[in-house]
């Protein structure tokens, strides 16, 4: 009985989508050529900071402060479709 209960809990854990959010910023800029995509994170009760989440070509996620100059410059590049 315990075995099936354990499998059930494991199944629920695996199937439940996880909310990923930034809790701290990376201060290290990275090369534009490594940028694949980005999204914005709003501050909520779960995700307590505003952030820009950059995804690299290797699918690594980097959390950045939207007020940092290097972040704003990368956003401008992507919004003007230089990266596309």
C-alpha positions as CSV (number, residue, x, y, z in Angstrom):
1,X,0.0,0.0,0.0
2,X,2.8,2.4,0.9
3,X,4.5,1.8,-2.4
4,X,1.5,2.9,-4.4
5,X,1.0,5.9,-2.2
6,X,4.7,6.9,-2.8
7,X,4.2,6.4,-6.6
8,X,1.1,8.5,-6.5
9,X,2.9,11.4,-4.7
10,X,5.8,11.1,-7.1
11,X,3.5,11.2,-10.1
12,X,1.7,14.3,-8.8
13,X,5.1,16.0,-8.1
14,X,6.3,15.3,-11.6
15,X,3.1,16.4,-13.3
16,X,2.7,19.6,-11.4
17,X,4.1,22.6,-13.3
18,X,6.7,24.4,-11.3
19,X,6.6,28.2,-11.0
20,X,10.1,29.4,-11.7
21,X,11.0,32.9,-10.7
22,X,14.0,35.0,-10.1
23,X,14.9,35.6,-6.5
24,X,18.2,37.4,-7.1
25,X,20.0,39.2,-10.0
26,X,23.0,38.3,-11.9
27,X,25.2,41.3,-12.3
28,X,27.4,39.8,-15.0
29,X,26.6,40.9,-18.6
30,X,26.9,38.3,-21.3
31,X,27.6,38.5,-25.1
32,X,24.6,39.3,-27.2
33,X,25.3,36.4,-29.5
34,X,24.4,34.0,-26.7
35,X,21.0,35.5,-26.3
36,X,18.1,33.4,-27.5
37,X,15.1,35.0,-25.9
38,X,13.9,37.0,-22.9
39,X,10.8,37.4,-20.7
40,X,9.8,39.9,-18.1
41,X,8.9,38.9,-14.5
42,X,6.5,41.0,-12.5
43,X,6.9,41.2,-8.8
44,X,4.1,39.1,-7.1
45,X,3.8,37.4,-3.8
46,X,5.6,34.3,-5.2
47,X,8.2,36.1,-7.4
48,X,9.1,39.0,-5.2
49,X,11.3,41.0,-7.6
50,X,10.9,42.6,-11.0
51,X,13.3,40.9,-13.4
52,X,14.3,40.3,-16.9
53,X,14.9,36.6,-17.6
54,X,17.3,36.0,-20.4
55,X,17.5,32.6,-22.1
56,X,20.8,31.8,-23.7
57,X,21.3,29.6,-26.8
58,X,22.2,26.8,-24.4
59,X,18.9,27.3,-22.6
60,X,20.5,28.7,-19.5
61,X,18.3,31.3,-17.7
62,X,19.9,34.4,-16.4
63,X,18.0,36.8,-14.1
64,X,18.8,40.4,-14.4
65,X,17.8,43.7,-12.9
66,X,15.6,45.7,-15.4
67,X,17.2,48.9,-14.1
68,X,20.7,47.9,-15.0
69,X,22.1,49.6,-18.1
70,X,23.4,46.4,-19.7
71,X,19.9,44.9,-19.4
72,X,18.3,47.9,-21.0
73,X,20.7,47.8,-23.8
74,X,20.0,44.1,-24.5
75,X,16.3,44.8,-24.4
76,X,16.7,47.6,-26.9
77,X,18.6,45.4,-29.2
78,X,15.9,42.7,-29.1
79,X,13.1,45.1,-29.5
80,X,14.6,46.6,-32.6
81,X,14.9,43.1,-34.0
82,X,18.7,43.1,-34.4
83,X,18.8,39.6,-32.9
84,X,16.1,38.2,-35.1
